[in-house]
Each structure stands twice: as C-alpha cells, then as structure tokens.
C-alpha cells in the first residue's frame, strides 16, 4: 500500500428527516461495550472530582489549591507560586497527550472524558429517569402543558439544579477547605467569592449539560473544527463500512443480504437515534462526531439479531478496511517523543525542587554602617520559604564568596523559625571586622553567600542565596 499523509475528509453534519427534526435531540438509551466504558469514565472522573477534596492527609486536606495563601497542597507536597513552571509542564504534557490520542483514535477525549460529555451523560440519565425513554420524552416535548408534564419537568430540573449546585460546591472545595465550606453552607456564612463561584459554576453546569447539551459539541467546541488537521488515513475513527452496508434496506432476520441485492445495513436508524449529537455516521465522518462509539453498540446489537457479522460501524483506519496501516506516522512518533521529554523533565524538576528556599535582599536605605571598632555592618532582609509540612528552626551564616571563605558574623539573634508550608521574613545584620573591612575596601561590593541551615545539617535543612556586602 502506498504511503499517504492526506487528512480524513469531514463532511457537513447530516440528520435523517423526521427523526431529529426538532432542535431538542433525544438520544435513545443503548447498552454495549462503549456505553459501559462511558459510564466507567463517568464514575472514575466524578469519584475523583467529588471525593478528592474530602480526603485528608496527615490532618490536612490532601489536595488543596489555596489561592489566597498562595500554596498548593498535593498530599505531602507543598508548591509555591515559584513552582508554576511545573504546572506549565503538566499542561504541555496534557496537550501532547490529547494530540497523540486524536492522531491515533480521533475524538476519544470528547466521547469519554470531556466534562461536557460526562455531565451531559449524568443529566441525560436523570432526564431518562424523570421523563421516560426516548419516545416518551419526544411525546412529552410535543404535549401541551399539564400537571403531569409540569411535575415531570419540574422533577428533572430540580434534580439538575441539585447536581449543578453540588458540582459548584465541589469545585470550590478544591480551593477552599471543604469541611469548613460545608459547615458554613447551612448558615450561608461562606465568603462572597466562594458564593459567587459556587453559583457561577453551578449555572455553567446546568446550562451546558442540561440546556445546551449537544449544541456545545455541534457549535461551540473549537476542537471539532480543527480535528481534521490532526487526523490522517491511519487514524482510527468511527467509520461506516459503505462497501458492506450499501445498498441499505429492510429484510427478514437471518436472510442473506447479498442474495437479495442488499447490503448488511437494514436502515433501522438506531445509529442515529442513539447518537448524542444526532448525526448520521453513515454519511461519513462529521465534525460533530465525538467518537463515543454508541452507534457501534447499537449497530452491533442489530447485527447480532440479524445473524450478520459485527463491525458494520467500527473504530478503524480509513487506509484499508481490516488492514493495518502500511506506514508509521511521523506525527505520532513526534508526540511520543515530546511526551517522554516533557514527562521526564517535569518529574525531574518536581523531585529536584528544594524544600527550603532563601531570598536575600540587602537593605538599600542604609548602604553600610561604620562600627566603633572599625568594622562594617550591612542590613539584609531574609525571606525563607518552607515547602514541607514540618516546622524548621534555622541558623543564619554568611561567607565572603570566591576569595578566601572569610566568614561574616551575624547578630546572636540570627535564628529563623519557619512554620510548615510557611514563609518567614526577618531582618539580619551582618558584620565584617576592621581587618577584613580594610582588606576588601577596594572592592566596594564584596560578593557573599548567605546560608540558613538547620540543626540536622541535612540537605533538606539548608538553603543558600547570593548577595553583596558593602565594605566601606
């Protein structure tokens, strides 16, 4: 097979006349492998999202992004704003992972893990329980308002609002201690920003997953607009086997389609009815397709009943039906190399980050001070950050850098105490005796090294920063 690098053509969205003519798409429930995987992802993502803020780790919320205190607590790790480079690395890694997954399997992120998909699935489940199956919901849409319709719709929207508020609360619980937040809810005693974000995210969840639903994927999501440039003929996407399925038409169960001049497709339209975005995959890959695989589950069920082979609709590459692509794609190898490089870099940077950090700033209001004995005194402001969950008691030492290691004397009170995950700001006076002051007077600004070191003397109890000493 010749090598090909052309992108997969994406046709405009098409729907069957009379099946989803209304603007409100009512997808049919379906069971199967892909439906099971979708619900598995719903459970996995929501157990993490709703449950993680409630997990404690050594008496503290395990994961807490304390924006007000400028601290990120991730189990036993504390990250400061200076560690945001790690977040950049994680975001780059996530983007490369998304690109690689798209190049290999199309929009599987959209179909299984995207928050829009996950919450739409949850809200659709509530809708199914409150209003009935697809046909019942369509009849209810067309029915005039009555007590029964009001009760069903009211129950659905009440459940939606409850889930949306719980979602907004859980989101804020990642940034505010969740137990304190929960205790403040009955009396509405939480802060204005907490209240704003709970209501804002709840409204966004309700609007996106309950009201707009598939319209976000159809019209608002930019990812579907440029996915074609990330695919090629070797990418595995939701594909209808035209050669096998056409010409489509109804037939009796167990009959041989070819003997009556038909393809395997019985034109039952179940693949359209179960589609969350209401497209007909038989007309080709469309930008609205989220690669959820529900049409595969529906079609496989029909093929089983018709005693025909499965796979009329399947995940496969367009470079050949049932054949493995003949070439290795450079873009996939590039994504893999990028993932390895960024992943290793982030891990190394994370493991190498110091638990103690020191910043030394010389007080510029008083350049230097002459002592009665002929010595020189400089004043410094020390800022020590403790990126661990244990308190630190540290002594301050200073040395002349790069000359002969001459040690400077600090005041006897030059001891810094830093709370767990805290910072300490202190003022320290460093003094140079008269002999060394005359010795270094020609240099004016003498390079020095300032250290804070704990009693254990381990590498985790030590931090160093460079500064200068005015020797005259």
C-alpha positions in Angstrom: 0.0 0.0 0.0 1.4 3.4 -0.9 2.2 5.9 1.8 -0.4 8.5 2.4 -0.5 11.6 4.5 -3.8 13.2 3.5 -6.2 14.2 6.1 -9.6 12.5 6.5 -12.3 14.5 4.8 -15.0 15.7 7.3 -18.4 16.1 5.7 -21.1 18.5 7.0 -23.4 17.2 9.6 -26.5 15.4 8.3 -29.5 14.0 10.1 -32.4 11.9 9.0 -35.6 13.9 8.1 -38.4 13.3 10.5 -36.2 11.6 13.1 -34.5 14.5 14.8 -36.2 17.4 13.1 -36.7 19.2 16.4 -33.9 21.3 17.9 -34.1 19.2 21.1 -32.3 15.9 20.4 -33.5 13.0 22.5 -30.9 10.2 22.3 -32.0 6.6 22.8 -30.5 4.5 25.6 -28.2 1.7 24.4 -26.1 -0.9 26.1 -22.8 -2.3 24.9 -19.0 -2.1 25.3 -18.7 1.6 24.6 -21.7 2.6 26.7 -20.1 0.6 29.6 -16.8 2.4 29.1 -18.5 5.8 29.0 -20.2 5.1 32.4 -16.9 3.8 33.8 -15.3 7.1 32.9 -18.3 8.9 34.5 -17.7 7.1 37.7 -14.0 7.4 37.7 -13.9 11.2 37.0 -16.7 12.1 39.3 -15.4 10.0 42.2 -12.2 11.9 41.8 -13.8 15.3 41.4 -16.4 15.0 44.2 -14.4 12.8 46.6 -10.8 14.0 46.5 -11.4 17.3 48.4 -12.8 15.2 51.3 -9.6 13.1 51.6 -7.3 14.1 54.5 -3.6 13.5 54.5 -1.8 13.8 57.9 -4.5 16.0 59.3 -4.7 18.3 56.3 -6.9 18.3 53.1 -4.9 16.0 50.8 -5.4 18.3 47.7 -6.0 22.0 48.3 -5.2 24.8 45.9 -5.1 27.7 48.4 -5.0 30.7 46.1 -5.4 33.2 48.9 -2.4 31.7 50.8 -0.5 31.1 47.6 0.0 27.4 48.4 -0.8 24.3 46.6 -1.1 21.2 48.8 -0.8 17.9 47.0 -0.7 15.1 49.6 2.7 15.6 51.3 3.9 18.2 48.8 3.6 21.9 49.1 4.0 24.1 45.9 4.6 27.8 45.9 4.0 30.3 43.0 7.6 29.8 42.1 6.7 26.2 41.1 4.2 27.2 38.5 6.7 26.1 35.8 5.7 22.6 36.9 2.0 23.4 36.0 3.2 24.6 32.6 4.9 21.3 32.0 1.8 19.4 33.1 -0.3 21.5 30.7 2.1 20.9 27.8 2.1 17.2 28.6 -1.7 17.1 28.6 -1.9 18.9 25.3 0.6 16.5 23.7 -1.3 13.5 25.1 -4.6 14.9 23.6 -2.9 15.4 20.2 -1.5 11.9 20.3 -4.8 10.3 21.3 -6.5 12.3 18.5 -4.0 11.2 15.9 -4.5 7.6 16.9 -8.2 7.3 17.8 -9.9 10.5 16.9 -12.0 12.4 19.4 -12.0 9.8 22.2 -11.4 12.5 24.7 -14.7 14.1 23.7 -16.5 10.8 23.7 -15.4 9.5 27.1 -13.7 12.0 29.4 -14.6 15.6 28.4 -16.5 17.3 31.2 -19.2 18.4 28.8 -19.7 14.7 27.8 -19.6 13.4 31.4 -22.1 15.9 32.8 -24.4 15.6 29.8 -24.4 11.8 30.4 -25.3 12.4 34.0 -28.0 14.9 33.2 -29.4 12.7 30.4 -29.6 9.8 32.9 -31.7 12.0 35.2 -33.9 13.0 32.3 -34.5 9.4 31.4 -35.5 8.6 34.9 -37.8 11.6 35.3 -39.4 11.6 31.8 -39.0 8.1 30.4 -37.3 6.7 27.4 -36.7 8.4 24.1 -40.2 8.1 22.6 -41.8 9.2 25.9 -39.6 12.3 26.1 -40.4 13.1 22.4 -44.2 12.8 23.2 -43.7 14.9 26.3 -41.9 17.6 24.2 -44.9 17.8 21.9 -47.6 17.5 24.6 -49.3 20.7 25.9 -48.5 21.8 29.4 -50.4 19.9 32.1 -49.9 18.9 35.7 -48.2 15.7 34.7 -45.8 17.5 32.3 -45.1 20.2 34.9 -44.4 17.5 37.6 -42.0 15.5 35.3 -40.2 18.6 34.0 -40.1 20.1 37.5 -38.6 16.9 39.0 -36.0 16.8 36.3 -34.9 20.4 36.6 -34.9 20.2 40.4 -32.5 17.2 40.2 -30.4 19.1 37.6 -30.1 22.2 39.9 -29.2 19.9 42.8 -26.4 18.2 40.8 -25.2 21.6 39.5 -25.0 23.1 43.0 -23.2 20.1 44.3 -20.8 20.4 41.4 -20.2 24.1 42.1 -19.6 23.4 45.7 -17.2 20.6 44.9 -15.2 22.8 42.6 -14.8 25.5 45.3 -13.9 22.7 47.7 -10.6 22.2 45.7 -9.7 25.8 46.5 -11.2 26.4 50.0 -11.0 23.8 52.8 -14.1 21.7 52.0 -15.1 20.8 55.6 -15.1 24.5 56.7 -17.0 25.3 53.5 -19.6 22.6 54.2 -20.0 23.8 57.8 -20.7 27.4 56.5 -23.3 26.3 54.0 -26.4 25.9 56.3 -25.9 29.4 57.7 -24.8 30.8 54.3 -21.7 32.0 56.1 -19.2 31.5 53.3 -17.3 34.4 51.7 -18.6 36.3 48.8 -16.1 34.8 46.4 -17.0 31.3 47.4 -20.6 32.0 46.9 -20.0 33.6 43.5 -18.0 30.7 42.2 -20.4 28.1 43.6 -23.3 29.7 41.8 -21.4 30.6 38.7 -20.1 27.0 38.1 -23.5 25.6 39.1 -25.1 27.8 36.5 -22.5 26.9 33.9 -23.0 23.2 34.6 -26.8 23.5 34.4 -26.6 25.5 31.1 -24.0 23.3 29.4 -25.1 19.9 30.4 -28.9 20.4 30.9 -30.0 23.1 28.4 -27.4 23.3 25.6 -26.1 19.7 25.8 -25.1 18.6 22.3 -25.2 22.1 20.9 -21.9 22.8 22.7 -20.3 20.0 20.7 -22.1 21.0 17.5 -21.4 24.7 17.5 -19.3 25.9 20.4 -16.4 23.4 20.8 -13.4 24.5 18.7 -11.8 21.1 19.0 -14.2 19.5 16.5 -13.4 22.3 14.0 -9.7 21.5 13.7 -9.6 17.8 14.4 -9.4 17.0 10.7 -5.9 18.5 10.6 -4.8 16.1 13.3 -6.1 13.0 11.6 -4.8 11.1 8.6 -5.8 7.9 6.8 -4.2 5.8 9.5 -6.2 7.3 12.4 -8.8 5.1 13.8 -12.2 6.8 13.8 -15.9 5.9 13.9 -16.4 4.5 10.4 -19.3 3.0 8.5 -18.4 0.3 6.0 -20.1 1.6 2.9 -19.0 -1.4 0.7 -20.6 -3.8 3.1 -23.6 -1.8 4.2 -24.9 -0.5 0.9 -27.4 -0.6 -0.7 -29.3 -0.5 2.6 -32.8 -1.8 3.1 -35.0 -3.9 5.3 -35.1 -7.7 5.3 -36.1 -10.6 7.4 -34.0 -11.9 10.2 -31.3 -14.4 9.2 -31.7 -13.8 5.4 -28.7 -13.4 3.2 -28.4 -9.7 2.2 -26.3 -10.3 -0.9 -28.7 -12.9 -2.3 -31.4 -10.2 -2.5 -29.1 -7.5 -3.7 -28.8 -5.6 -0.5 -26.0 -4.6 1.9 -26.0 -5.5 5.6 -27.4 -2.2 6.7 -31.2 -2.6 7.4 -31.8 1.1 7.6 -33.1 0.9 11.2 -31.7 4.3 12.0 -30.7 3.2 15.5 -27.2 4.5 14.9 -28.8 8.0 14.5 -31.2 7.6 17.4 -28.5 6.7 20.0 -26.1 9.5 18.8 -25.8 12.2 21.5 -25.2 14.8 18.8 -27.9 13.5 16.4 -25.7 12.8 13.3 -25.9 10.0 10.8 -22.4 8.4 10.7 -23.4 6.5 7.6 -22.8 9.8 5.6 -19.2 9.9 6.6 -17.1 11.4 9.4 -18.5 14.7 10.7 -17.0 17.5 12.8 -19.8 17.0 15.4 -18.9 13.3 15.9 -17.5 12.9 19.4 -16.2 9.3 18.9 -18.4 7.9 21.7 -19.0 4.6 20.0 -22.7 4.4 20.9 -23.6 3.9 17.2 -21.2 0.9 17.2 -23.1 -0.6 20.2 -26.4 0.0 18.5 -25.3 -1.4 15.2 -23.6 -4.5 16.7 -26.9 -5.3 18.6 -28.8 -5.1 15.3 -26.2 -7.3 13.5 -26.5 -9.9 16.3 -30.3 -10.0 15.8 -29.9 -10.3 12.0 -27.3 -13.0 12.4 -24.7 -10.9 10.5 -21.1 -10.2 11.4 -20.4 -7.3 13.7 -18.4 -4.3 12.6 -20.6 -2.6 10.1 -19.8 0.5 12.1 -16.5 0.3 14.0 -13.3 2.1 15.1 -10.9 1.6 12.2 -8.4 3.3 10.0 -9.6 4.5 6.6 -6.3 3.4 5.0 -7.8 0.0 4.5 -10.8 -2.0 5.8 -9.4 -4.6 8.2 -5.8 -3.8 7.2 -3.1 -2.4 9.4 -1.8 1.0 8.1 1.3 0.5 6.0 3.3 3.4 7.4 4.4 4.7 10.8 3.3 8.3 11.2 5.9 10.9 12.0 3.4 12.9 14.0 2.7 10.1 16.4 6.4 9.5 16.9 6.9 13.2 17.5 4.1 13.3 20.0 5.5 10.3 21.8 9.0 11.8 21.9 7.5 15.1 23.2 5.5 13.2 25.9 8.6 11.4 27.1 10.8 14.5 27.1 8.2 16.7 28.9 7.2 13.9 31.3 10.8 13.2 32.3 11.5 16.9 32.6 8.5 17.6 34.9 9.3 14.6 37.0 13.0 15.6 37.4 12.0 19.2 38.2 9.5 18.0 40.7 11.9 15.7 42.5 14.7 18.3 42.4 12.7 21.2 43.8 14.2 22.4 47.2 12.1 22.2 50.3 13.8 25.3 51.7 14.2 28.4 49.6 16.0 31.6 50.6 15.9 35.1 49.1 18.3 37.7 50.5 17.8 41.4 49.8 20.3 44.0 51.1 18.6 47.0 52.8 19.2 49.8 50.4 18.0 52.5 52.7 21.3 52.2 54.7 24.1 51.1 52.4 26.6 50.3 55.2 27.3 51.4 58.7 30.7 52.1 60.3 31.1 50.4 63.7 33.1 52.0 66.6 35.7 49.3 66.4 36.3 50.0 62.6 34.1 47.1 61.4 31.4 47.4 58.8 27.7 46.4 59.2 25.2 45.7 56.5 21.5 45.0 57.0 19.6 42.3 55.0 16.0 41.2 54.7 15.7 37.4 54.6 12.7 35.6 53.1 12.7 31.9 53.8 10.1 29.5 52.3 9.4 26.1 53.8 7.9 23.8 51.2 7.4 20.9 53.7 4.8 20.0 56.3 7.3 20.2 59.3 8.5 23.3 61.1 12.1 24.5 60.7 14.4 26.3 63.1 17.4 27.6 61.1 20.6 29.4 61.9 21.9 32.1 59.5 25.5 32.1 58.3 27.3 34.2 55.7 30.7 33.9 53.9 32.7 36.0 51.5 32.3 34.3 48.2 35.2 33.4 45.9 38.0 35.0 47.9 39.2 33.0 50.9 36.0 32.0 52.6 36.1 34.7 55.2 33.1 34.3 57.5 30.9 37.2 58.4 29.4 37.5 61.8 25.6 37.8 62.3 23.8 39.0 65.4 23.3 36.4 68.0 19.6 36.5 67.3 20.1 35.4 63.7 17.8 32.4 64.0 14.9 31.9 61.6 11.8 29.9 62.5 9.5 28.8 59.7 6.1 27.2 60.1 5.1 24.2 58.0 4.3 25.3 54.4 5.0 28.8 55.6 7.3 31.8 55.0 9.4 33.8 57.3 10.5 37.4 56.8 13.3 38.7 59.0 16.0 41.4 59.2 19.6 40.3 59.9 22.7 42.4 60.5 26.0 41.0 59.1 29.3 42.5 60.3 32.8 42.5 58.9 35.7 43.1 61.3 38.0 46.1 60.9 40.9 44.0 59.4 38.7 42.5 56.7 37.0 45.8 56.1 40.3 47.3 55.2 41.3 44.3 53.2 38.2 44.4 51.0 37.7 48.1 50.9 39.0 48.4 47.3 36.2 46.0 46.1 33.4 48.2 47.5 30.7 45.5 46.8 32.0 42.1 48.1 30.2 39.0 46.8 28.9 36.9 49.7 26.9 33.7 50.2 24.2 33.6 52.9 23.0 30.3 54.2 20.2 29.1 56.5 20.8 25.7 58.0 19.0 23.5 60.5 20.4 21.6 63.4 20.3 18.3 61.5 22.5 19.7 58.7 20.8 17.6 56.1 20.4 18.8 52.5 16.7 19.4 53.2 17.6 21.7 56.1 19.8 24.0 54.1 19.3 26.9 51.6 21.7 29.3 50.0 21.4 32.7 48.3 24.0 35.1 46.9 24.2 38.8 47.7 26.8 41.6 48.1 28.4 43.3 51.1 29.4 47.0 51.0 32.8 47.0 52.6 33.1 50.8 53.0 
